[in-house]
Amino acid sequence: MRICYYGDDFTGSTDVLEALTIGGLRMILFMDMPDVSTWHEKFSQYDGFGVAGVSRTMSPEEMENTLHPALTALKAFQAPIVHYKICSTFDSSPLTGSIGKVIDIGRRVFPKQRFTPLLAGSPALKRYTVFGNHFAGKEKEMLRLDRHPNMMQHPVTPMKEADLRVHLAKQTSCTIGLMSVLDLEHHGTMLRECLNEKLDQAPEVLLFDVLTDDHLTKIGELFTEESENEPVFVIGSSGVEYALVSHWQQRGTLPAVSERRTAEPADRLLVVSGSCSPATCAQIEWAMAHGYAGIRVPAPLFFEEDSEAKSAQAMLLSEAERLLRAGKNVILYTALGPNDASILETQHLMRRSGHNQAVSGERIGGQLGEMARALIQSTGVRRVVLAGGDTSGFAVKRMNLYALEMIAPVVPGGPLCRALSQDKWMDGLEIVLKGGQVGPPDFFDRVLHGSS
């Protein structure tokens, strides 16, 4: 086994699955933690695995109860690299999805490693870290994360600071060092000496800048060397996998060019969106302008439990079923962008019913998953997109899947996967789990036609 990982949300977990599979490894993504004996009995031909979680929505107390046993279980597999996957936009706060809390837990589970590596940048996703400040691409421009409109207005973890060290210092008391873009211009022995000089200052966490693919290759080399004597626990985006794969390919332990993966077109597509991202809004609007049928899922359906709400949901599903049976592509969506009036309505209903943000995300995502499952069973649709980093994980948990394998890339961060399930309706389902900000306006049509 080369690597195992735990994803803080489902969409990010498939992002890592994609990076490793395209790199030439055989990987599988589980919905729940496998045990060691089952792994050796049934899955030993794989190069590694991931576990899809929802810790990005958790409080520090919930993270402690979930992640300490999860990371301990991953350590038992004795993979050289154990990766806790975070979003490439560093979504976190002291109270929700705290990356600092993960660092604290990881240091207890992996007490022998010299430092905790931290890597957020991923050029494939247009995410860059320069002198500790993080940047994300928006269309054709690069914006500092605290100037990026999507992240500034994130409904759960708004980004107020682009310097990741400053942002993280509010979540952990650990000291944080930096391996900067200038440090990463060194090569070979000089690069290792530079790393050791940084570690002479005894940082408990070391943040790695990333500006170029060459930086990633060097970081992959350093991570691999660190893992030769002791398993290394790494926190970061899918940039971790791109770094490792690039180094392994350069070293010759992976093929330099991986097999091209393609997918056949589907006859119909069902999209279920709990995202309020501007990118997803543009995708929904593009699709509806090109013949897709859009059906809004009103906020009361997630919080009201009277006969009127149940009747409204039944009518909504009946209409979606009718359209799918007629060969139409259908989108069920909760909002069109961050300024949609439904967001305030949802927040009002959430407060009135006594739910916090995390519980509401689980409630919304869970019901969207049940709707998707009902439509899959009633119409036989075999290709589905779940959009929304926070809600899609909860949706998948209601769909009775136990694992995913990648079929083919569509856009970086949003691969087409095949579901494994004991349920005959779900087994073999082709599914994309899409973060809110992933993909161009015609993304859904690319999924429908199996094109990248």
C-alpha positions as CSV (number, residue, x, y, z in Angstrom):
1,M,0.0,0.0,0.0
2,R,1.3,3.4,-1.0
3,I,-1.2,5.8,0.6
4,C,-4.5,6.0,2.5
5,Y,-6.6,9.1,3.2
6,Y,-9.6,10.5,5.0
7,G,-11.6,13.2,3.2
8,D,-13.3,16.1,5.1
9,D,-16.1,16.0,2.5
10,F,-17.3,13.6,-0.2
11,T,-16.5,15.9,-3.2
12,G,-12.9,16.4,-2.0
13,S,-12.6,12.7,-1.5
14,T,-13.4,12.0,-5.1
15,D,-10.9,14.8,-6.1
16,V,-8.1,12.7,-4.4
17,L,-9.4,9.5,-6.0
18,E,-9.1,11.2,-9.4
19,A,-5.5,12.5,-8.8
20,L,-4.3,9.1,-7.7
21,T,-6.2,7.0,-10.4
22,I,-5.1,9.3,-13.2
23,G,-1.5,9.0,-11.8
24,G,-1.6,5.2,-12.4
25,L,-2.6,3.8,-9.0
26,R,-5.6,1.5,-8.4
27,M,-7.6,3.2,-5.7
28,I,-11.0,2.7,-4.1
29,L,-13.0,5.2,-2.0
30,F,-15.1,3.8,0.9
31,M,-18.0,5.4,2.6
32,D,-17.0,3.9,5.9
33,M,-13.7,2.7,7.4
34,P,-12.8,-0.9,6.2
35,D,-11.2,-3.2,8.7
36,V,-7.7,-4.5,8.1
37,S,-8.7,-8.2,7.7
38,T,-11.4,-7.3,5.1
39,W,-8.9,-5.2,3.2
40,H,-6.4,-8.0,2.9
41,E,-9.1,-10.5,2.1
42,K,-10.9,-8.5,-0.6
43,F,-9.0,-5.4,-1.7
44,S,-5.3,-6.3,-1.4
45,Q,-4.8,-5.8,-5.1
46,Y,-5.4,-2.0,-4.7
47,D,-2.6,0.5,-4.1
48,G,-4.5,2.3,-1.4
49,F,-7.9,3.6,-0.4
50,G,-9.8,6.6,0.9
51,V,-12.6,7.1,3.4
52,A,-15.2,9.8,2.6
53,G,-16.2,11.8,5.6
54,V,-18.1,15.0,6.5
55,S,-15.9,16.5,9.1
56,R,-15.8,19.8,7.3
57,T,-19.2,20.5,8.9
58,M,-18.3,19.3,12.4
59,S,-17.6,21.1,15.6
60,P,-14.2,20.5,17.4
61,E,-16.0,18.1,19.8
62,E,-17.5,16.1,17.0
63,M,-14.2,16.1,15.2
64,E,-12.5,14.7,18.3
65,N,-15.0,11.9,18.6
66,T,-14.9,11.0,14.8
67,L,-11.3,11.7,13.7
68,H,-9.3,10.3,16.6
69,P,-10.6,6.8,16.0
70,A,-10.6,7.2,12.2
71,L,-6.9,8.3,12.1
72,T,-6.0,5.6,14.5
73,A,-7.7,3.0,12.3
74,L,-5.9,4.4,9.2
75,K,-2.5,4.2,11.0
76,A,-3.1,0.4,11.5
77,F,-2.9,-0.1,7.7
78,Q,0.8,0.9,7.9
79,A,0.7,3.0,4.7
80,P,3.8,5.2,4.3
81,I,1.6,8.3,3.7
82,V,-1.7,9.0,5.7
83,H,-3.4,12.0,4.3
84,Y,-6.2,14.1,5.8
85,K,-7.8,15.8,2.8
86,I,-9.0,19.3,3.2
87,C,-10.6,21.6,0.6
88,S,-8.2,23.5,-1.6
89,T,-9.8,26.8,-0.4
90,F,-8.9,25.9,3.2
91,D,-12.6,25.9,4.4
92,S,-12.4,26.0,8.2
93,S,-12.9,28.0,11.3
94,P,-12.3,27.6,15.0
95,L,-15.9,26.3,15.4
96,T,-16.5,24.4,12.1
97,G,-14.3,22.0,10.3
98,S,-11.2,23.2,12.3
99,I,-8.0,22.2,10.5
100,G,-6.2,23.2,13.7
101,K,-8.2,20.6,15.6
102,V,-7.1,18.0,13.0
103,I,-3.5,19.0,13.5
104,D,-3.9,18.5,17.3
105,I,-5.5,15.1,16.9
106,G,-2.9,14.0,14.3
107,R,0.0,14.9,16.5
108,R,-1.4,12.6,19.2
109,V,-2.0,9.7,16.8
110,F,1.4,10.1,15.0
111,P,3.7,11.3,17.8
112,K,7.0,10.2,16.2
113,Q,7.1,12.4,13.1
114,R,9.3,15.4,13.0
115,F,6.6,17.9,12.0
116,T,3.1,18.0,10.5
117,P,3.3,18.9,6.8
118,L,0.5,21.2,5.5
119,L,-0.1,21.8,1.8
120,A,-3.1,23.7,0.3
121,G,-1.9,24.7,-3.2
122,S,-2.9,22.7,-6.3
123,P,-2.1,24.3,-9.7
124,A,-4.4,21.8,-11.4
125,L,-7.3,23.4,-9.5
126,K,-5.9,27.0,-9.9
127,R,-5.0,27.1,-6.2
128,Y,-1.6,28.7,-5.2
129,T,0.2,29.6,-2.0
130,V,2.9,32.2,-2.1
131,F,4.7,33.4,1.0
132,G,2.0,31.8,3.1
133,N,-0.9,33.7,1.3
134,H,-3.4,31.6,-0.5
135,F,-4.9,32.4,-3.9
136,A,-7.8,30.9,-5.9
137,G,-8.7,31.3,-9.6
138,K,-11.9,33.0,-10.6
139,E,-12.5,32.8,-14.4
140,K,-9.2,34.3,-15.8
141,E,-7.9,36.1,-12.7
142,M,-6.2,35.1,-9.5
143,L,-7.7,36.4,-6.3
144,R,-6.3,36.4,-2.7
145,L,-8.6,34.1,-0.8
146,D,-9.9,36.9,1.5
147,R,-10.7,38.9,-1.7
148,H,-12.4,36.0,-3.5
149,P,-16.2,36.7,-3.6
150,N,-17.2,33.0,-3.1
151,M,-14.9,32.5,-0.1
152,M,-15.6,35.9,1.5
153,Q,-19.3,35.1,1.4
154,H,-19.1,31.4,2.3
155,P,-22.3,30.7,4.4
156,V,-20.4,28.5,6.9
157,T,-16.7,29.4,6.9
158,P,-16.2,32.8,5.3
159,M,-12.5,33.6,4.7
160,K,-11.3,36.8,6.3
161,E,-7.6,36.2,6.1
162,A,-5.5,34.9,3.1
163,D,-2.3,34.2,5.2
164,L,-2.9,30.6,6.1
165,R,-0.6,30.8,9.1
166,V,-2.7,33.7,10.6
167,H,-5.9,31.9,9.7
168,L,-4.7,28.6,11.3
169,A,-3.3,30.3,14.4
170,K,-6.9,30.9,15.5
171,Q,-7.5,27.1,15.5
172,T,-4.4,25.7,17.1
173,S,-1.7,26.7,19.5
174,C,0.9,24.8,17.4
175,T,3.8,26.8,16.0
176,I,3.7,27.1,12.2
177,G,6.7,27.4,9.9
178,L,6.9,28.1,6.1
179,M,8.7,26.4,3.3
180,S,8.4,29.3,0.8
181,V,8.5,29.5,-3.0
182,L,12.1,30.7,-2.7
183,D,13.1,27.7,-0.5
184,L,11.5,25.4,-3.1
185,E,13.8,26.8,-5.9
186,H,16.6,24.7,-4.4
187,H,17.3,21.2,-5.7
188,G,18.5,17.8,-4.3
189,T,20.9,18.2,-1.3
190,M,20.3,21.9,-1.0
191,L,16.6,21.4,-0.9
192,R,16.9,18.9,2.0
193,E,19.3,21.1,3.8
194,C,16.8,24.0,3.5
195,L,14.1,21.8,5.0
196,N,16.4,20.8,7.9
197,E,17.2,24.4,8.5
198,K,13.5,25.2,8.8
199,L,13.1,22.3,11.2
200,D,16.0,23.5,13.3
201,Q,13.5,26.2,14.4
202,A,11.2,23.4,15.7
203,P,8.0,24.3,14.0
204,E,5.2,21.8,14.9
205,V,3.5,22.5,11.6
206,L,5.3,23.3,8.3
207,L,3.2,25.0,5.6
208,F,4.5,24.5,2.0
209,D,4.1,27.2,-0.6
210,V,3.0,26.0,-4.1
211,L,3.2,28.1,-7.3
212,T,4.4,25.6,-10.0
213,D,4.2,21.9,-10.8
214,D,7.9,21.8,-10.3
215,H,7.3,22.9,-6.6
216,L,4.9,20.0,-6.3
217,T,7.4,17.5,-7.5
218,K,10.0,18.6,-5.0
219,I,7.4,18.5,-2.2
220,G,6.5,15.0,-3.2
221,E,10.2,14.1,-3.0
222,L,10.4,15.5,0.5
223,F,7.2,13.8,1.7
224,T,8.4,10.4,0.3
225,E,11.8,10.7,2.0
226,E,10.1,11.6,5.3
227,S,7.9,8.5,5.0
228,E,10.8,6.0,4.5
229,N,11.4,5.4,8.2
230,E,8.1,6.4,9.8
231,P,4.6,6.8,8.4
232,V,3.9,10.5,7.7
233,F,0.6,12.2,8.5
234,V,0.0,15.0,6.0
235,I,-2.8,17.6,5.9
236,G,-3.7,19.2,2.6
237,S,-5.6,19.4,-0.6
238,S,-5.3,17.0,-3.5
239,G,-2.1,18.9,-4.2
240,V,-0.6,16.3,-1.9
241,E,-1.5,13.5,-4.4
242,Y,-0.4,15.5,-7.4
243,A,3.0,16.1,-5.6
244,L,3.5,12.4,-4.7
245,V,2.4,11.1,-8.2
246,S,4.7,13.6,-9.9
247,H,7.7,12.5,-7.8
248,W,6.9,8.8,-8.2
249,Q,6.6,9.2,-11.9
250,Q,9.9,11.1,-12.1
251,R,11.6,8.4,-9.9
252,G,10.2,5.7,-12.2
253,T,8.0,3.9,-9.6
254,L,4.9,4.9,-11.6
255,P,4.4,5.0,-15.4
256,A,5.3,8.4,-16.8
257,V,2.1,8.5,-18.9
258,S,-1.0,7.0,-17.4
259,E,-3.7,5.2,-19.4
260,R,-6.3,7.6,-20.9
261,R,-9.8,7.0,-19.3
262,T,-13.0,7.7,-21.2
263,A,-16.7,7.4,-20.6
264,E,-19.6,6.7,-23.0
265,P,-22.5,9.2,-23.2
266,A,-25.5,8.6,-21.0
267,D,-29.1,8.6,-22.2
268,R,-30.2,11.0,-19.4
269,L,-28.8,12.9,-16.5
270,L,-30.2,13.7,-13.0
271,V,-28.6,16.6,-11.2
272,V,-29.3,17.2,-7.5
273,S,-27.9,20.4,-6.2
274,G,-27.7,21.7,-2.6
275,S,-25.1,24.3,-3.6
276,C,-25.4,28.1,-3.4
277,S,-22.1,28.7,-5.2
278,P,-22.1,31.2,-8.1
279,A,-20.3,28.6,-10.2
280,T,-23.1,26.0,-9.7
281,C,-25.7,28.7,-10.4
282,A,-24.0,29.4,-13.7
283,Q,-24.1,25.7,-14.5
284,I,-27.8,25.3,-13.7
285,E,-28.7,28.4,-15.7
286,W,-26.6,27.2,-18.7
287,A,-28.2,23.8,-18.5
288,M,-31.8,25.1,-18.4
289,A,-31.0,27.4,-21.3
290,H,-30.0,24.3,-23.2
291,G,-33.0,22.2,-22.7
292,Y,-32.6,20.8,-19.1
293,A,-35.7,20.8,-16.9
294,G,-35.0,22.7,-13.7
295,I,-37.2,22.0,-10.6
296,R,-36.6,24.1,-7.4
297,V,-36.9,22.3,-4.1
298,P,-38.5,24.8,-1.7
299,A,-36.9,25.2,1.7
300,P,-40.0,24.2,3.7
301,L,-39.7,20.7,2.3
302,F,-36.6,20.2,4.4
303,F,-38.0,21.4,7.7
304,E,-41.8,21.0,7.7
305,E,-43.2,17.6,8.4
306,D,-46.9,18.2,7.9
307,S,-49.1,16.6,5.3
308,E,-48.9,19.7,3.1
309,A,-45.1,19.5,2.9
310,K,-45.2,15.7,2.2
311,S,-47.8,16.2,-0.5
312,A,-45.6,19.0,-2.1
313,Q,-42.6,16.7,-2.1
314,A,-44.6,13.8,-3.7
315,M,-45.8,16.2,-6.5
316,L,-42.2,17.4,-7.1
317,L,-40.9,13.9,-7.4
318,S,-43.8,12.9,-9.6
319,E,-43.0,15.7,-12.0
320,A,-39.3,14.9,-12.0
321,E,-40.1,11.2,-12.7
322,R,-42.4,12.2,-15.6
323,L,-39.7,14.3,-17.2
324,L,-37.0,11.6,-16.8
325,R,-39.2,8.9,-18.2
326,A,-39.8,11.2,-21.2
327,G,-36.0,11.3,-21.8
328,K,-35.4,14.8,-20.3
329,N,-32.3,15.8,-18.3
330,V,-33.6,17.0,-14.9
331,I,-32.0,19.3,-12.2
332,L,-33.4,19.5,-8.7
333,Y,-31.9,22.6,-7.0
334,T,-32.3,24.4,-3.7
335,A,-30.8,27.8,-4.7
336,L,-29.5,29.8,-7.6
337,G,-26.3,31.5,-6.2
338,P,-25.4,33.1,-2.9
339,N,-28.1,35.9,-3.2
340,D,-31.0,33.5,-3.7
341,A,-33.9,34.4,-1.4
342,S,-34.2,30.7,-0.4
343,I,-31.0,31.0,1.7
344,L,-32.6,33.5,4.1
345,E,-35.7,31.4,4.2
346,T,-33.7,28.3,4.9
347,Q,-31.8,30.1,7.7
348,H,-35.1,31.3,9.2
349,L,-36.7,27.8,9.1
350,M,-33.5,26.4,10.6
351,R,-33.6,28.7,13.6
352,R,-37.3,28.3,14.1
353,S,-36.9,24.5,14.2
354,G,-34.0,24.7,16.6
355,H,-31.3,23.3,14.2
356,N,-27.7,24.5,13.9
357,Q,-25.9,24.9,10.5
358,A,-24.4,21.4,10.6
359,V,-27.7,19.7,11.4
360,S,-29.4,21.7,8.7
361,G,-26.8,20.6,6.2
362,E,-27.3,17.0,7.1
363,R,-31.1,17.4,7.0
364,I,-31.0,19.1,3.5
365,G,-28.4,16.7,2.1
366,G,-30.1,13.7,3.5
367,Q,-33.4,14.5,2.0
368,L,-31.8,15.3,-1.4
369,G,-30.2,11.9,-1.3
370,E,-33.5,10.2,-0.6
371,M,-35.0,12.1,-3.5
372,A,-32.2,11.0,-5.8
373,R,-32.5,7.4,-4.7
374,A,-36.3,7.4,-5.3
375,L,-35.9,8.8,-8.8
376,I,-33.1,6.3,-9.6
377,Q,-35.4,3.4,-8.6
378,S,-38.5,4.7,-10.3
379,T,-36.9,5.8,-13.6
380,G,-33.7,3.7,-14.1
381,V,-31.6,6.8,-14.7
382,R,-27.9,5.6,-14.4
383,R,-25.9,8.8,-14.3
384,V,-26.2,11.4,-11.5
385,V,-24.5,14.6,-10.4
386,L,-24.6,15.6,-6.7
387,A,-23.5,19.2,-6.4
388,G,-22.5,20.9,-3.1
389,G,-19.5,20.1,-1.0
390,D,-21.4,20.1,2.3
391,T,-24.7,18.6,1.2
392,S,-23.5,15.9,-1.3
393,G,-21.8,13.9,1.4
394,F,-25.0,13.6,3.4
395,A,-26.9,12.8,0.3
396,V,-24.6,9.9,-0.6
397,K,-25.0,8.5,2.9
398,R,-28.7,8.0,2.1
399,M,-28.1,6.2,-1.2
400,N,-26.8,2.9,0.2
401,L,-23.4,3.0,-1.5
402,Y,-20.3,1.4,0.2
403,A,-17.6,2.5,-2.2
404,L,-16.6,4.4,-5.4
405,E,-14.1,3.8,-8.2
406,M,-13.2,6.4,-10.8
407,I,-14.4,5.8,-14.4
408,A,-13.0,8.9,-16.2
409,P,-12.1,12.6,-15.6
410,V,-14.5,15.3,-16.6
411,V,-12.8,18.4,-15.1
412,P,-10.2,18.5,-12.4
413,G,-11.9,17.9,-9.0
414,G,-15.1,16.4,-10.5
415,P,-14.5,12.9,-11.9
416,L,-17.1,10.4,-13.0
417,C,-17.2,7.4,-10.7
418,R,-18.8,4.0,-10.5
419,A,-20.7,3.2,-7.3
420,L,-20.5,-0.2,-5.5
421,S,-23.5,-1.2,-3.5
422,Q,-25.4,-4.2,-2.1
423,D,-28.6,-2.5,-3.5
424,K,-29.2,-3.6,-7.1
425,W,-30.6,-0.2,-8.0
426,M,-27.5,1.6,-6.8
427,D,-24.8,-0.9,-7.8
428,G,-23.0,0.4,-10.9
429,L,-24.6,3.8,-10.7
430,E,-22.4,6.4,-12.5
431,I,-22.0,9.4,-10.2
432,V,-20.2,12.7,-10.0
433,L,-19.8,14.5,-6.6
434,K,-19.1,18.1,-7.4
435,G,-18.0,20.8,-5.1
436,G,-19.9,24.1,-5.5
437,Q,-17.1,25.9,-7.2
438,V,-15.9,23.1,-9.5
439,G,-16.4,23.2,-13.3
440,P,-17.3,25.5,-16.2
441,P,-20.8,26.6,-17.1
442,D,-21.4,23.5,-19.4
443,F,-20.2,21.1,-16.7
444,F,-23.4,19.1,-16.5
445,D,-23.4,18.6,-20.3
446,R,-19.9,17.3,-20.1
447,V,-20.9,14.8,-17.6
448,L,-23.9,13.7,-19.7
449,H,-21.7,13.2,-22.8
450,G,-18.7,11.7,-20.9
451,S,-16.4,14.3,-22.2
452,S,-13.5,16.2,-20.6
